[in-house]
Amino acid sequence: MKQANCNPAAISNTLLGTRRNKQSYKNIALQNIRNGTSSKEFVSGIFHSV
């Protein structure tokens, strides 16, 4: 089994990536609310895209 990557730069990049994804999910949620999409559809969309 490969050892986990303990490179701090890689870890911080991953954290930045998740933060960016959360932000884009927020934007998608806002767009869906404006478009009148139900939150149920939005949540299932998140699970499909993950």
mmJSON file of the N, C-alpha and C atoms, coordinates in Angstrom:
{"data_MODEL":{"atom_site":{
"group_PDB":["ATOM","ATOM","ATOM","ATOM","ATOM","ATOM","ATOM","ATOM","ATOM","ATOM","ATOM","ATOM","ATOM","ATOM","ATOM","ATOM","ATOM","ATOM","ATOM","ATOM","ATOM","ATOM","ATOM","ATOM","ATOM","ATOM","ATOM","ATOM","ATOM","ATOM","ATOM","ATOM","ATOM","ATOM","ATOM","ATOM","ATOM","ATOM","ATOM","ATOM","ATOM","ATOM","ATOM","ATOM","ATOM","ATOM","ATOM","ATOM","ATOM","ATOM","ATOM","ATOM","ATOM","ATOM","ATOM","ATOM","ATOM","ATOM","ATOM","ATOM","ATOM","ATOM","ATOM","ATOM","ATOM","ATOM","ATOM","ATOM","ATOM","ATOM","ATOM","ATOM","ATOM","ATOM","ATOM","ATOM","ATOM","ATOM","ATOM","ATOM","ATOM","ATOM","ATOM","ATOM","ATOM","ATOM","ATOM","ATOM","ATOM","ATOM","ATOM","ATOM","ATOM","ATOM","ATOM","ATOM","ATOM","ATOM","ATOM","ATOM","ATOM","ATOM","ATOM","ATOM","ATOM","ATOM","ATOM","ATOM","ATOM","ATOM","ATOM","ATOM","ATOM","ATOM","ATOM","ATOM","ATOM","ATOM","ATOM","ATOM","ATOM","ATOM","ATOM","ATOM","ATOM","ATOM","ATOM","ATOM","ATOM","ATOM","ATOM","ATOM","ATOM","ATOM","ATOM","ATOM","ATOM","ATOM","ATOM","ATOM","ATOM","ATOM","ATOM","ATOM","ATOM","ATOM","ATOM","ATOM","ATOM","ATOM"],
"id":[1,2,3,4,5,6,7,8,9,10,11,12,13,14,15,16,17,18,19,20,21,22,23,24,25,26,27,28,29,30,31,32,33,34,35,36,37,38,39,40,41,42,43,44,45,46,47,48,49,50,51,52,53,54,55,56,57,58,59,60,61,62,63,64,65,66,67,68,69,70,71,72,73,74,75,76,77,78,79,80,81,82,83,84,85,86,87,88,89,90,91,92,93,94,95,96,97,98,99,100,101,102,103,104,105,106,107,108,109,110,111,112,113,114,115,116,117,118,119,120,121,122,123,124,125,126,127,128,129,130,131,132,133,134,135,136,137,138,139,140,141,142,143,144,145,146,147,148,149,150],
"type_symbol":["N","C","C","N","C","C","N","C","C","N","C","C","N","C","C","N","C","C","N","C","C","N","C","C","N","C","C","N","C","C","N","C","C","N","C","C","N","C","C","N","C","C","N","C","C","N","C","C","N","C","C","N","C","C","N","C","C","N","C","C","N","C","C","N","C","C","N","C","C","N","C","C","N","C","C","N","C","C","N","C","C","N","C","C","N","C","C","N","C","C","N","C","C","N","C","C","N","C","C","N","C","C","N","C","C","N","C","C","N","C","C","N","C","C","N","C","C","N","C","C","N","C","C","N","C","C","N","C","C","N","C","C","N","C","C","N","C","C","N","C","C","N","C","C","N","C","C","N","C","C"],
"label_atom_id":["N","CA","C","N","CA","C","N","CA","C","N","CA","C","N","CA","C","N","CA","C","N","CA","C","N","CA","C","N","CA","C","N","CA","C","N","CA","C","N","CA","C","N","CA","C","N","CA","C","N","CA","C","N","CA","C","N","CA","C","N","CA","C","N","CA","C","N","CA","C","N","CA","C","N","CA","C","N","CA","C","N","CA","C","N","CA","C","N","CA","C","N","CA","C","N","CA","C","N","CA","C","N","CA","C","N","CA","C","N","CA","C","N","CA","C","N","CA","C","N","CA","C","N","CA","C","N","CA","C","N","CA","C","N","CA","C","N","CA","C","N","CA","C","N","CA","C","N","CA","C","N","CA","C","N","CA","C","N","CA","C","N","CA","C","N","CA","C","N","CA","C","N","CA","C"],
"label_alt_id":[null,null,null,null,null,null,null,null,null,null,null,null,null,null,null,null,null,null,null,null,null,null,null,null,null,null,null,null,null,null,null,null,null,null,null,null,null,null,null,null,null,null,null,null,null,null,null,null,null,null,null,null,null,null,null,null,null,null,null,null,null,null,null,null,null,null,null,null,null,null,null,null,null,null,null,null,null,null,null,null,null,null,null,null,null,null,null,null,null,null,null,null,null,null,null,null,null,null,null,null,null,null,null,null,null,null,null,null,null,null,null,null,null,null,null,null,null,null,null,null,null,null,null,null,null,null,null,null,null,null,null,null,null,null,null,null,null,null,null,null,null,null,null,null,null,null,null,null,null,null],
"label_comp_id":["MET","MET","MET","LYS","LYS","LYS","GLN","GLN","GLN","ALA","ALA","ALA","ASN","ASN","ASN","CYS","CYS","CYS","ASN","ASN","ASN","PRO","PRO","PRO","ALA","ALA","ALA","ALA","ALA","ALA","ILE","ILE","ILE","SER","SER","SER","ASN","ASN","ASN","THR","THR","THR","LEU","LEU","LEU","LEU","LEU","LEU","GLY","GLY","GLY","THR","THR","THR","ARG","ARG","ARG","ARG","ARG","ARG","ASN","ASN","ASN","LYS","LYS","LYS","GLN","GLN","GLN","SER","SER","SER","TYR","TYR","TYR","LYS","LYS","LYS","ASN","ASN","ASN","ILE","ILE","ILE","ALA","ALA","ALA","LEU","LEU","LEU","GLN","GLN","GLN","ASN","ASN","ASN","ILE","ILE","ILE","ARG","ARG","ARG","ASN","ASN","ASN","GLY","GLY","GLY","THR","THR","THR","SER","SER","SER","SER","SER","SER","LYS","LYS","LYS","GLU","GLU","GLU","PHE","PHE","PHE","VAL","VAL","VAL","SER","SER","SER","GLY","GLY","GLY","ILE","ILE","ILE","PHE","PHE","PHE","HIS","HIS","HIS","SER","SER","SER","VAL","VAL","VAL"],
"label_asym_id":["A","A","A","A","A","A","A","A","A","A","A","A","A","A","A","A","A","A","A","A","A","A","A","A","A","A","A","A","A","A","A","A","A","A","A","A","A","A","A","A","A","A","A","A","A","A","A","A","A","A","A","A","A","A","A","A","A","A","A","A","A","A","A","A","A","A","A","A","A","A","A","A","A","A","A","A","A","A","A","A","A","A","A","A","A","A","A","A","A","A","A","A","A","A","A","A","A","A","A","A","A","A","A","A","A","A","A","A","A","A","A","A","A","A","A","A","A","A","A","A","A","A","A","A","A","A","A","A","A","A","A","A","A","A","A","A","A","A","A","A","A","A","A","A","A","A","A","A","A","A"],
"label_entity_id":["1","1","1","1","1","1","1","1","1","1","1","1","1","1","1","1","1","1","1","1","1","1","1","1","1","1","1","1","1","1","1","1","1","1","1","1","1","1","1","1","1","1","1","1","1","1","1","1","1","1","1","1","1","1","1","1","1","1","1","1","1","1","1","1","1","1","1","1","1","1","1","1","1","1","1","1","1","1","1","1","1","1","1","1","1","1","1","1","1","1","1","1","1","1","1","1","1","1","1","1","1","1","1","1","1","1","1","1","1","1","1","1","1","1","1","1","1","1","1","1","1","1","1","1","1","1","1","1","1","1","1","1","1","1","1","1","1","1","1","1","1","1","1","1","1","1","1","1","1","1"],
"label_seq_id":[1,1,1,2,2,2,3,3,3,4,4,4,5,5,5,6,6,6,7,7,7,8,8,8,9,9,9,10,10,10,11,11,11,12,12,12,13,13,13,14,14,14,15,15,15,16,16,16,17,17,17,18,18,18,19,19,19,20,20,20,21,21,21,22,22,22,23,23,23,24,24,24,25,25,25,26,26,26,27,27,27,28,28,28,29,29,29,30,30,30,31,31,31,32,32,32,33,33,33,34,34,34,35,35,35,36,36,36,37,37,37,38,38,38,39,39,39,40,40,40,41,41,41,42,42,42,43,43,43,44,44,44,45,45,45,46,46,46,47,47,47,48,48,48,49,49,49,50,50,50],
"pdbx_PDB_ins_code":[null,null,null,null,null,null,null,null,null,null,null,null,null,null,null,null,null,null,null,null,null,null,null,null,null,null,null,null,null,null,null,null,null,null,null,null,null,null,null,null,null,null,null,null,null,null,null,null,null,null,null,null,null,null,null,null,null,null,null,null,null,null,null,null,null,null,null,null,null,null,null,null,null,null,null,null,null,null,null,null,null,null,null,null,null,null,null,null,null,null,null,null,null,null,null,null,null,null,null,null,null,null,null,null,null,null,null,null,null,null,null,null,null,null,null,null,null,null,null,null,null,null,null,null,null,null,null,null,null,null,null,null,null,null,null,null,null,null,null,null,null,null,null,null,null,null,null,null,null,null],
"Cartn_x":[0.84,0.0,0.878,0.491,1.267,1.048,2.104,1.99,1.209,0.454,-0.327,0.607,0.162,0.962,0.952,2.136,2.228,2.866,2.803,3.356,2.412,2.867,1.99,1.376,2.147,1.629,0.465,0.623,-0.438,-1.68,-1.474,-2.608,-3.333,-2.592,-3.24,-3.957,-3.395,-4.072,-5.386,-5.374,-6.598,-7.639,-7.217,-8.142,-8.699,-7.834,-8.288,-9.31,-9.039,-9.959,-11.326,-11.366,-12.663,-13.377,-12.63,-13.26,-13.876,-13.134,-13.631,-14.896,-14.889,-16.061,-17.27,-17.053,-18.157,-18.721,-17.831,-18.274,-19.104,-18.651,-19.401,-20.742,-20.784,-22.069,-23.023,-22.481,-23.305,-23.867,-23.006,-23.452,-24.529,-24.324,-25.316,-26.632,-26.535,-27.741,-28.495,-27.768,-28.402,-29.063,-28.378,-28.944,-30.215,-30.166,-31.323,-32.5,-32.203,-33.278,-33.909,-33.073,-33.59,-34.402,-33.934,-34.626,-35.819,-35.962,-37.095,-36.902,-35.655,-35.391,-35.533,-36.118,-36.313,-34.98,-34.867,-33.621,-33.354,-34.406,-34.239,-33.429,-33.778,-33.055,-31.613,-31.426,-30.081,-29.211,-29.771,-28.998,-28.631,-29.577,-29.27,-28.219,-28.234,-27.224,-25.836,-25.732,-24.435,-23.922,-24.801,-24.354,-23.941,-24.584,-24.204,-22.87,-22.585,-21.356,-20.149,-20.367,-19.234,-18.634],
"Cartn_y":[-1.197,0.0,1.251,2.231,3.476,4.303,5.001,5.865,7.13,7.651,8.863,10.022,10.898,12.061,13.065,13.321,14.248,15.578,15.884,17.137,18.28,19.216,20.303,21.102,21.326,22.097,21.355,20.045,19.244,19.26,19.144,19.141,20.481,21.586,22.905,23.104,22.569,22.675,21.918,20.749,19.959,20.719,21.34,22.111,23.29,23.945,25.054,24.556,23.387,22.802,22.546,21.985,21.71,23.013,24.011,25.3,25.874,25.755,26.267,25.525,24.193,23.395,23.817,24.038,24.48,25.786,26.695,27.994,27.801,26.922,26.716,26.054,25.166,24.572,25.645,26.598,27.705,28.487,28.764,29.513,28.747,27.426,26.591,26.63,26.557,26.582,27.887,28.996,30.302,30.372,29.866,29.87,29.029,27.858,26.971,27.608,28.328,29.004,30.056,30.78,31.794,31.144,29.965,29.268,28.469,28.381,27.674,26.17,25.703,24.27,23.851,22.703,22.24,21.846,22.004,21.677,20.18,19.376,17.923,17.579,18.186,17.954,18.415,19.548,20.091,19.153,18.653,17.764,16.494,15.911,14.697,14.996,16.219,16.62,16.633,17.108,17.128,15.706,14.8,13.433,12.759,13.11,12.507,13.041,14.317,14.92,14.599,14.138,13.838,12.498],
"Cartn_z":[0.0,0.0,0.0,-0.78,-0.858,0.394,0.801,1.971,1.595,2.533,2.274,1.961,1.072,0.701,1.848,2.408,3.539,3.134,1.858,1.362,1.751,2.58,3.04,1.899,0.852,-0.288,-0.937,-1.104,-1.723,-0.843,0.468,1.399,1.333,1.352,1.318,-0.012,-1.108,-2.403,-2.38,-1.728,-1.622,-0.821,0.281,1.108,0.313,-0.456,-1.292,-2.302,-2.856,-3.836,-3.23,-2.025,-1.403,-1.098,-0.678,-0.398,-1.665,-2.768,-4.047,-4.454,-4.246,-4.601,-3.782,-2.482,-1.621,-2.143,-2.545,-3.061,-4.322,-5.212,-6.453,-6.165,-5.156,-4.783,-4.283,-3.506,-3.018,-4.198,-5.188,-6.361,-7.117,-7.257,-7.945,-7.179,-5.846,-5.014,-5.226,-5.238,-5.437,-6.814,-7.83,-9.183,-9.211,-8.559,-8.563,-7.848,-6.759,-6.03,-6.944,-7.667,-8.594,-9.711,-10.151,-11.236,-10.723,-9.406,-8.829,-8.775,-8.849,-8.751,-7.293,-7.062,-5.686,-5.069,-3.752,-3.057,-3.133,-3.234,-3.324,-4.574,-5.69,-6.944,-6.801,-6.147,-5.979,-5.157,-4.05,-3.175,-3.915,-4.652,-5.401,-6.463,-6.999,-7.975,-7.37,-6.117,-5.433,-5.283,-4.839,-4.594,-5.892,-6.997,-8.275,-8.759,-8.46,-8.977,-8.109,-6.894,-5.994,-6.381],
"occupancy":[1.0,1.0,1.0,1.0,1.0,1.0,1.0,1.0,1.0,1.0,1.0,1.0,1.0,1.0,1.0,1.0,1.0,1.0,1.0,1.0,1.0,1.0,1.0,1.0,1.0,1.0,1.0,1.0,1.0,1.0,1.0,1.0,1.0,1.0,1.0,1.0,1.0,1.0,1.0,1.0,1.0,1.0,1.0,1.0,1.0,1.0,1.0,1.0,1.0,1.0,1.0,1.0,1.0,1.0,1.0,1.0,1.0,1.0,1.0,1.0,1.0,1.0,1.0,1.0,1.0,1.0,1.0,1.0,1.0,1.0,1.0,1.0,1.0,1.0,1.0,1.0,1.0,1.0,1.0,1.0,1.0,1.0,1.0,1.0,1.0,1.0,1.0,1.0,1.0,1.0,1.0,1.0,1.0,1.0,1.0,1.0,1.0,1.0,1.0,1.0,1.0,1.0,1.0,1.0,1.0,1.0,1.0,1.0,1.0,1.0,1.0,1.0,1.0,1.0,1.0,1.0,1.0,1.0,1.0,1.0,1.0,1.0,1.0,1.0,1.0,1.0,1.0,1.0,1.0,1.0,1.0,1.0,1.0,1.0,1.0,1.0,1.0,1.0,1.0,1.0,1.0,1.0,1.0,1.0,1.0,1.0,1.0,1.0,1.0,1.0],
"B_iso_or_equiv":[0.0,0.0,0.0,0.0,0.0,0.0,0.0,0.0,0.0,0.0,0.0,0.0,0.0,0.0,0.0,0.0,0.0,0.0,0.0,0.0,0.0,0.0,0.0,0.0,0.0,0.0,0.0,0.0,0.0,0.0,0.0,0.0,0.0,0.0,0.0,0.0,0.0,0.0,0.0,0.0,0.0,0.0,0.0,0.0,0.0,0.0,0.0,0.0,0.0,0.0,0.0,0.0,0.0,0.0,0.0,0.0,0.0,0.0,0.0,0.0,0.0,0.0,0.0,0.0,0.0,0.0,0.0,0.0,0.0,0.0,0.0,0.0,0.0,0.0,0.0,0.0,0.0,0.0,0.0,0.0,0.0,0.0,0.0,0.0,0.0,0.0,0.0,0.0,0.0,0.0,0.0,0.0,0.0,0.0,0.0,0.0,0.0,0.0,0.0,0.0,0.0,0.0,0.0,0.0,0.0,0.0,0.0,0.0,0.0,0.0,0.0,0.0,0.0,0.0,0.0,0.0,0.0,0.0,0.0,0.0,0.0,0.0,0.0,0.0,0.0,0.0,0.0,0.0,0.0,0.0,0.0,0.0,0.0,0.0,0.0,0.0,0.0,0.0,0.0,0.0,0.0,0.0,0.0,0.0,0.0,0.0,0.0,0.0,0.0,0.0],
"pdbx_formal_charge":[null,null,null,null,null,null,null,null,null,null,null,null,null,null,null,null,null,null,null,null,null,null,null,null,null,null,null,null,null,null,null,null,null,null,null,null,null,null,null,null,null,null,null,null,null,null,null,null,null,null,null,null,null,null,null,null,null,null,null,null,null,null,null,null,null,null,null,null,null,null,null,null,null,null,null,null,null,null,null,null,null,null,null,null,null,null,null,null,null,null,null,null,null,null,null,null,null,null,null,null,null,null,null,null,null,null,null,null,null,null,null,null,null,null,null,null,null,null,null,null,null,null,null,null,null,null,null,null,null,null,null,null,null,null,null,null,null,null,null,null,null,null,null,null,null,null,null,null,null,null],
"auth_seq_id":[1,1,1,2,2,2,3,3,3,4,4,4,5,5,5,6,6,6,7,7,7,8,8,8,9,9,9,10,10,10,11,11,11,12,12,12,13,13,13,14,14,14,15,15,15,16,16,16,17,17,17,18,18,18,19,19,19,20,20,20,21,21,21,22,22,22,23,23,23,24,24,24,25,25,25,26,26,26,27,27,27,28,28,28,29,29,29,30,30,30,31,31,31,32,32,32,33,33,33,34,34,34,35,35,35,36,36,36,37,37,37,38,38,38,39,39,39,40,40,40,41,41,41,42,42,42,43,43,43,44,44,44,45,45,45,46,46,46,47,47,47,48,48,48,49,49,49,50,50,50],
"auth_comp_id":["MET","MET","MET","LYS","LYS","LYS","GLN","GLN","GLN","ALA","ALA","ALA","ASN","ASN","ASN","CYS","CYS","CYS","ASN","ASN","ASN","PRO","PRO","PRO","ALA","ALA","ALA","ALA","ALA","ALA","ILE","ILE","ILE","SER","SER","SER","ASN","ASN","ASN","THR","THR","THR","LEU","LEU","LEU","LEU","LEU","LEU","GLY","GLY","GLY","THR","THR","THR","ARG","ARG","ARG","ARG","ARG","ARG","ASN","ASN","ASN","LYS","LYS","LYS","GLN","GLN","GLN","SER","SER","SER","TYR","TYR","TYR","LYS","LYS","LYS","ASN","ASN","ASN","ILE","ILE","ILE","ALA","ALA","ALA","LEU","LEU","LEU","GLN","GLN","GLN","ASN","ASN","ASN","ILE","ILE","ILE","ARG","ARG","ARG","ASN","ASN","ASN","GLY","GLY","GLY","THR","THR","THR","SER","SER","SER","SER","SER","SER","LYS","LYS","LYS","GLU","GLU","GLU","PHE","PHE","PHE","VAL","VAL","VAL","SER","SER","SER","GLY","GLY","GLY","ILE","ILE","ILE","PHE","PHE","PHE","HIS","HIS","HIS","SER","SER","SER","VAL","VAL","VAL"],
"auth_asym_id":["A","A","A","A","A","A","A","A","A","A","A","A","A","A","A","A","A","A","A","A","A","A","A","A","A","A","A","A","A","A","A","A","A","A","A","A","A","A","A","A","A","A","A","A","A","A","A","A","A","A","A","A","A","A","A","A","A","A","A","A","A","A","A","A","A","A","A","A","A","A","A","A","A","A","A","A","A","A","A","A","A","A","A","A","A","A","A","A","A","A","A","A","A","A","A","A","A","A","A","A","A","A","A","A","A","A","A","A","A","A","A","A","A","A","A","A","A","A","A","A","A","A","A","A","A","A","A","A","A","A","A","A","A","A","A","A","A","A","A","A","A","A","A","A","A","A","A","A","A","A"],
"auth_atom_id":["N","CA","C","N","CA","C","N","CA","C","N","CA","C","N","CA","C","N","CA","C","N","CA","C","N","CA","C","N","CA","C","N","CA","C","N","CA","C","N","CA","C","N","CA","C","N","CA","C","N","CA","C","N","CA","C","N","CA","C","N","CA","C","N","CA","C","N","CA","C","N","CA","C","N","CA","C","N","CA","C","N","CA","C","N","CA","C","N","CA","C","N","CA","C","N","CA","C","N","CA","C","N","CA","C","N","CA","C","N","CA","C","N","CA","C","N","CA","C","N","CA","C","N","CA","C","N","CA","C","N","CA","C","N","CA","C","N","CA","C","N","CA","C","N","CA","C","N","CA","C","N","CA","C","N","CA","C","N","CA","C","N","CA","C","N","CA","C","N","CA","C","N","CA","C"],
"pdbx_PDB_model_num":[1,1,1,1,1,1,1,1,1,1,1,1,1,1,1,1,1,1,1,1,1,1,1,1,1,1,1,1,1,1,1,1,1,1,1,1,1,1,1,1,1,1,1,1,1,1,1,1,1,1,1,1,1,1,1,1,1,1,1,1,1,1,1,1,1,1,1,1,1,1,1,1,1,1,1,1,1,1,1,1,1,1,1,1,1,1,1,1,1,1,1,1,1,1,1,1,1,1,1,1,1,1,1,1,1,1,1,1,1,1,1,1,1,1,1,1,1,1,1,1,1,1,1,1,1,1,1,1,1,1,1,1,1,1,1,1,1,1,1,1,1,1,1,1,1,1,1,1,1,1]
}}}
